[in-house]
Amino acid sequence: MRNERGTAFIELAVVTPLLIMLTMGVADFGRALSTHVAIRDAAQEGVRFGASQPADADEIVHRVIANTKNPLLGPSNVQVTCSEVASPELAVTVEYDIEFITPIASLFGSGMTLEATERSTVFSDDACAATP
């Protein structure tokens, strides 16, 4: 009976760190998923506005930044491009670097870059006038 209690303690000592790492990994995955959804929604808001006013790139960037509070975005996270190949198309790309909280995930790098790109046809006569 005494050996069984010692075995149970050793099993607990081995399994507990693994469960903690698993829980932290799930938290990292949840944070990454939530952040990706937020930047995708922000890019959608920017492209929705830009489809009617593609000449105002600064306002498109402002709309993207104002649409999300978590994560905090800056102008360097947002890229607006407009092409007039066949039909005018506006693309808004949002990039954000996320840091891992799980120590074991840092073996694969300290974080990852999340990116969301949304595209739309331009519905304005002044298509791509001032967009970079």
FENDA-V633964 format. One record per pair of residues at least 6 apart in sequence whose ideal C-beta (glycine too) atoms are under 8 Angstrom apart, sorted by the first residue. I is the first residue (numbers start at 0). J is the second residue. Records with the same first field share a line. If there is no record, write none. Layout:
BEGIN
I: J + J
END
This chain:
BEGIN
20: 101 + 102 + 103
23: 100 + 101 + 102
24: 101 + 103 + 104
26: 100 + 101
27: 99 + 100 + 101 + 104
30: 97 + 100
31: 97 + 111 + 113
34: 69 + 70 + 95 + 97 + 113
35: 113 + 115
37: 67 + 69 + 70
38: 67 + 70 + 72 + 76 + 93 + 94 + 95 + 113 + 114 + 115
39: 93 + 115 + 117
40: 66 + 67
41: 63 + 64 + 66 + 67 + 72 + 93 + 115
42: 63 + 91 + 92 + 93 + 115 + 116 + 117
43: 117
44: 62 + 63 + 66
45: 59 + 60 + 62 + 63 + 66 + 77 + 79 + 91 + 93 + 117
46: 59 + 89 + 90 + 91 + 117 + 118 + 119
47: 119
48: 58 + 59 + 62
49: 55 + 56 + 59 + 79 + 81 + 89 + 91 + 119 + 121 + 130
50: 89 + 119 + 120 + 121 + 122 + 123
51: 122 + 123
52: 58 + 59 + 123
53: 59 + 81 + 87 + 89 + 121 + 123 + 125 + 126 + 127 + 128 + 130
54: 123 + 125 + 127 + 128 + 129 + 130
55: 129
56: 79 + 129 + 130 + 131
59: 77 + 79 + 91 + 130
60: 74 + 77 + 79
63: 72 + 77 + 91 + 93
64: 72 + 73 + 74 + 76 + 77
70: 95 + 97
72: 93 + 95
76: 93 + 94 + 95
77: 91 + 92 + 93
78: 91 + 92 + 93 + 94
79: 89 + 90 + 91 + 92 + 130 + 131
80: 89 + 90 + 92 + 130 + 131
81: 87 + 88 + 89 + 90 + 121 + 126 + 127 + 130
82: 88 + 90 + 127
83: 126 + 127
86: 120 + 121
87: 120 + 121 + 123 + 126 + 127
88: 118 + 119 + 120 + 121
89: 118 + 119 + 120 + 121 + 127 + 130
90: 116 + 117 + 118
91: 116 + 117
92: 114 + 115 + 116
93: 114 + 115 + 116
94: 112 + 113 + 114
95: 112 + 113 + 114
96: 110 + 111 + 112 + 113
97: 110 + 111 + 112 + 113
98: 109 + 110
99: 105 + 108 + 109 + 110 + 111
121: 127
END
